[in-house]
Amino acid sequence: MTKIIEKDTEISRKYNDLIYQSDLAKRNVADLQGIIELLKKKDMLVRVKSEVQMKHEMAGIAAKFHGGKAVLFEKLHNSNVPLVTGLYWNRKVIAEIFNVEERQLPFLTADAIQKWSKKPIDPEVIDKGPANEIIVDTQDDLLKDIPIPTHGLQDGGPYLDSCVLIAKDPETGVRNASIQRMMVTGPNRLTMLMDMGRHLRDYYERAEKIGKPLEITINNGVGLAVHFASTTPSSAAPLDADELGVASELLGEPLKLIRSQTVDVEGIADAQYVIEGEILPHIRENEGPAAEVTGYYAAAGDRWVVNVKAVTRRKKPIFHTIMPGKEVYNAVGLMAEASVYQKVSSMVPDVQDVHLSYGGCGFYHANVQIKKSIEGVQKNAIMATLAAFPPLRRVTVVDEDVDIYNPEDIEWALATRHDPERDMILIPDARGHELNPITDDGIGTKIGIDATAPYPRPWEFQRLDMQQVKLQDYDIEA
């Protein structure tokens, strides 16, 4: 048994009993085949055995199970490769894979970021791994054997939406990992979105200035450790740091990377597919519409172009896709929660927990739980939270007796502890997230909401409580 959190960290004082069986956990978080076998054993997997079309039908079926068990499609039309989705849309499933309690997930990832920032574990580069067992030998249509689905009825085409994209800083060679949406536009061609303010776009723009393409690998079907490392917010990962080290921290050993065939960027050794390519300079082509994190379609536009140069894969791969909705919210929100908690609690020790809610797309609304030691600290928590994660539009702060994971409890606090006249902070014309359609290309008003009781707490704000009992101690016929 291996302790995940050291005794000397703030996080570990609450969760120093967070332990798991390291060998099992490493396989679960590193390898998609291992994850699927685990979910089968735990009755957390739906298996669709009928033949299903990749265009629209797969997504329509998967949507019926949204938020529940993961879904494995065993027979796709014109493909002998299975497809899995829903790995991230239920935190109970994610917790089972990591072998921890559901509420401990953000603290597990926060601790990994904290340890990595102090003592990074560099990935290990090897020549051969599962992801290059097969080297695709045709140049006519490198993408034809990959079962890339089309989700939304108005999507512009098939999309890669769960792949971890690895690039290197054109000046320093430091690796960056991120998840980008990429639409298939040709046999060896993709168009992609690059958000403003992210490291990948910074890498590309510097390469483009000198007229060079930015080499990349696109890794499909990675384990959870790599996926969550790639969603580490920029605020927690400096430009000169290889955030794949967060995956090494979660694994408890160096992450294995494989050398590529055609580019000077490595792939993930345990991936299902590695697509090697380059983002071309000074070329833009149509991309979209695309189902996005907001639950709306992102409009089509002229965006960046990827030339695919090579593909390697496992002998028996499983394709992984992410459905719009809770799966995206958790995939992004868990690492964002971890980063926000780590930063805000270091500045405001009264902060107990942070949750990026599903209603806020896992990206735009944060609920913050504090245990007041003095009046006014809730306002400090609001400002610190907004600063810690720029995409946020709303921060709601509540007391320690309010469950921040329960929307009904949050609403109760708003109804009984929030006075709109004095308990709101408005910040107009602030930089946010350009994919949110209510903003003006990312510029909009942010709001902080104080839903805490006065300190010290008067009698009229004392919440009803009950004696704690164990029902198994009683003779009860239900």
N, C-alpha and C positions, 0 to 999 in steps of 0.2 A: 504494500500500500504506500502511496506517495502523497505527501502533503502538497497541495497546490498553492496555498497562501502562507507566506512566512509570518511569524509572530510579530515582526517589527513593523508591519505596515498597518496603516489606519484601517484598511479594508479587512485585514485578517482578525482584528479584534472582535469583529462580529461573526466572522465566518472561518475561524481557524480549525473548525471541524470538517471543512470541505475537502474530502479525500475521494479518490477513485482508484480502481485497479488500472495501473498505467498501461499494461500491455493491451488490455481490451480497449481502453479509451483511445490509445494511439491508432489502432486499426480502425476504430469507428470514425474518428475525425480525419483520418488520412485517406481512406479508400472508399469509393462509392459502392463497390461490391460488398464490402464489409458492412456499410451502413444499411444496405438493402436487406442483407441476411439478418441483421439485428432487428430491423423493423418487422420482418416476417415473424420472427420468434416472439416479438412483443405484441403482436396483433395490432400493429400501427401502420399497416400497408394494405391498400386496396389494389387488387390485381385485375386489370382489364384484359380478358383473353380474346375478345372479339377483335376482328381486324378493323382498324380505325384509320381514317384519313388524317394526314398531318395538317391539312389546311382546314382550320375552323373546327372540325369535328372533335379532335383531341382536346382542344381547349374547352369546348362546350361540355364535354363529359367531365373533365377535371374540375370545372367550375361548380359542379353539383356536390363536390366533396370539399369545397373551399373552407379552410380553417380546421379541418379534421385530420384524418389519416393521410399520409402521403399516397400517391397514386403511381403505379407501375403499369405502363402500356406494353404488353408483351408482343403484340403483333401490329405493326404499322404497315399501311399499304405501300407496296413497292420498297420495302426495307426489311432487312433481317436483324435490325438493331433495335432493342427495346428502348423505351423512353421513360424517364422518371420525372415527376414534378411534385410539388407540395412539401418538399423537405423543410421549408422554412416558414410555412404558414401557420404552424402550431408550435408554440414554445414548449409544450409538453414533449413533442417529438424531438426538438432540438436538445432539451434537457436530457432525454433518454439517451441520445447519441453521445453526449458528453458525460453521461452518468453522474449528473448532479441534480439538485432540486431546482425546479423552474425559477424560483425567485433568486437563486444564486447565479444565474447565467450572466447578468451584467457585471457582477463582482468578479466572476471568473475571468471574463475578458478584460475588465479594468485592471486586474492584477497582472495579467499577461502584458498589457501595454506598459504598466509601471515597471515591471522587471526588465522588459526589453529596452526601455529608455535608459535604464541604469547600466545594464550589461547585455548588449545585443548578442544573440547567437547567430552567426552567419550561416546561410544555407550552404549545402555541400553540392558541388557540381560533379556529375558522373556522366559516363558515356552512354550507358544503356539503362533503360527502365521500362516499366510496363507501357508507358505512353509512346515509346518508339519501337514496340515489338514489330509493327508493320509500317513500312514506309510506302505511301501511296506513289505508284510509279507512272501515273498518267498525268500529262500536263493539260489535257483537253478540258477536263472539268473536275478540278480538285475537290469541289464541295459536293459532288453529286451523290456520294455514298453516305453523307452525313444527314440524318433525318431532322432537318431544321424546320420547325413548325411555323404556321401563321396563326396567331391567337385571335386578335380582334377582327370583326367583320370588315372594318375600314382600315386595317393595317396596310401599309404600302407594299408588303411582301413578307417573306419568311424572315424571322429575326433570331439572331444569337443574342440572348439577353441575360445569361447567367455566367458567361465565360469570364475568367480572370485574364485581363490583358496585362502583359509585362512589357515594359519599355526601359531603356537606359538613358540617363541624363547624357545629352550629346557632348558635354564638356567633362563631366566627372566620372561617368560610367555607373553611377549609383542607380540601382533598380527601383522602379516604381510599379506597384500592382494596383489595378483598379478594375471596376466593372463598367462597361460601356454597352449601350445598345448598338447593334450592327445589323443592317439590312442587307440581305443577299440581292445583288443587282446583276450578277453575271456568273459564268462558270468559275471564275477566279477573282471575283470583285465584290467588295462590300462598300457601303457607305455608312458612316458612323457619326454619332454626336460626341462632342467634347465640351463639357460644361466649363464655364468661365471660372477662373480661380483655382483650378485643380492642377496638380503637378504634371499630369500627362500633357495638358494643353501648353503648359510652360515649356516642357521638353520639345514639343512639336514646333512651337513658334520660334524657338531658338534654332532648331534644325532647318526650318523653312527659310529663315533669314539668310542662311548660307547656301540655299538651294539644294539641300540634301533631304532625302526621305528619312522618316523615323522608323527604324526597324522595331518589330514587335513580335511577340508570340501571343496567340489567343488560345487559352486553355479551358477546355470544356470538361465538366464532370470531375471537378477537384473536390477534395475533402473539405469538411467544415472549417478546419483550422486555417487553410489557405483562403477560403472564401471570406471568413471574418477578418483575416489580416488585410485583405484587399479593400475592405470597407473602413479601415481605420481613418478617422477624419484627418484632414490636412493639419488641423490645429494641434493634433497629437503626434504627427509624424513630420519632422522637419524635412526640408527638401534634400538634405544631404544624408538621410537615413534610409536604409533598405527595410521597408516595412514588412517584407516577407519574414523578417526575424520574429515578428509577432506570431507567425505560424509555428516557427521553431519553438517558441516559448510554450505555446499551447500543446505541442506535441511532446515536449520534454526532451527533444533531440534536434539536431540540425535537419531542416527541411531538405529533401533531395530534389535537385534540379537536373535536367538533362541538356546536353549540348544540342543545338539545332543543326539542321542540314544546310540551311541557306542564309541564315541571319546570325548576327553576333549577339543574340539575346537568348537566354535559356528558357526552357519550358518546364512545367511541373511534372516530375517523374511519375507521379501516381494519377495523372489526369487520364481521361478516356481518349481525348483527341488533343493534339497540339497543331494549331494552324499557324504556320510561319508566314509573315508578311511585312509590308512596309506601308506607312501612311505617306501618300505622295505629296510633294510640295506644290503649292500654287494651283491645285486642281480641286474643284468642288463639283459635286454631282448631287442629284436629287436623293433625298432620304425622307421617309415618312409617307403618310401619317403613322404614328406609333403610339400604342397604349403606354401610358406613363404612370409614374408613382402617384400622381394626383387623382387617378381614376378617370382622367380625360384623355383624349387623343392629342398628342403633340403634333402641331401642324407640320406639313411637309416643307422642305426648304433645301437649298444648296448647301451641302455639308462635306465633310472630309472623306477622302477615298482611300480604301485599303486595297493594295494589290497582293493577292495571295500567291506565295511562291512555292510552298510545300505543305504537305499534311502528313503527320504520323499519327498512329493510333494503337490501341490495344488490339490483341487478337479478337477478343470478344467484348467490344465496348458497350456501354450504356450511355445514351445521350441524356443530358440534364438540361431542363428548361425551367424558368421561373415564371409563374403566372402573375399577372397584375393583381394588386390587392395586398392582403396581409403578408404574403410571402415576401414581397418587396419591403414592406414596412419592417418586418423582423430582420431581414437580411441587412438592412441599413441601420435600423433603430438600435439593435443590441450593441453594436460597437459605438454608435453615437452616445447611447446612454452611458456606456462605460467611460468614454472619454469625458463627457460632461460631468458625470459624478466625480471622477478623479480630480478634474480641474476646480469645480465649484466647491467641493468639500474641503479642498486644500486652502481655499480663500475664505470660506464660510463654514467653520466646523459644525455649526448647528444643522447642516444638511444631512439628512438620513438616507434619502433614496431619490432617484430620478427615473421617470418613465416617459418615453415618447409614445404617445397614445396612437391607437389605430385610427381614431377619428381625425387625427392630425396627420395622417398618411405616414406615420412613423418618422416624420421629417420636420413638421412645422409646429407642433404643439408639444410642450414639455410640462409635465406635472411634477412638482418638486415638493418633497416632504421634509419638513424641518422640525426640530425640537428647540423652541425658542429659549435662549438664555437671557435675552434682553429685547426690549421693544425696538423695532426698526430693522432688525437683522433680516426680516423677510424681503425688504426692498433691496438690500445688498445681494440676496440670493437671486432675485429677479435679474438684476443687472449683470451679475456674474454668469448666469445661465445663458442669457442672450449673447454675451460676448464669447462664450465657450463654443457655441455651435451656430454660426451665422445664418443657416437656412431657417432657423426658428422664427415664427411670427408671433407666437403667444406663449407666455410662461405663466402658469398658475401655481401659486405657493399655498400649501395647506399644512396643518399641524400634524403631529405624529400619530394622532388618533384617527386620521383619515386614510383610507386605503387608496393609494394613488393608481392602483390597477383596476379600480372599480369606478366606472363612469357615474354610477348612481351616487356613490359616496362623494365624489368630487362635486356633483350637482348639489348635494346636501350642504356641503361646506359653502358653496357659492350662495345658496339660498339663506343661510343662517349666519354667516360670518363675513360676508363681503358687502361693503357699502360703496356703490359705484362712484359716489361723489368724492371720496377721499382715498379709495383703495385701488386706484388704477394709475398706471404709468403709460403714456403714449409717446412713441418715438417715431415721428414722421420722417419720410424720405430716407429710410435706412436700407442698406444693401441686404438682400435676402437671396432667394433662389429663383432663377429666371424661368424654371419650368412651371412655376405656380402662376396660373393665368390671371389671378387677381392682382398680381404685381405688374408694374410697368417695366418689363425686361429685368425683373429682379428688384426693382426699387418700390418700396411700399412702407406702410405704417406698421410698426410692431407694438405689441401691447403686453404689459405686465399686470397680473391680477393678484391682489393680496386677498386670500380667502382664509386668513388665520384669525383666531380669537385674540382679543387683547392680552397683553402680558403685564403683570401676572394675571392668570386667567380668573375672571370673576365667576361666582357661583352659577350665574345664569348661562355660562358657556361650558359648564361641566357636562360632558356627554354621559348619557345613560349607559351603565355597565351592568353586567350580570355575573353571577357566580360561575366559574368555569367547572364543568363536570365532564365525566367520561361515560357515555351511554352504555358501554359494555359492563359497567358496574351495576346496572339496573336490570330487573326482569321486565322487559317491555315487549308487548306483542303489537307489531305494526301491521 
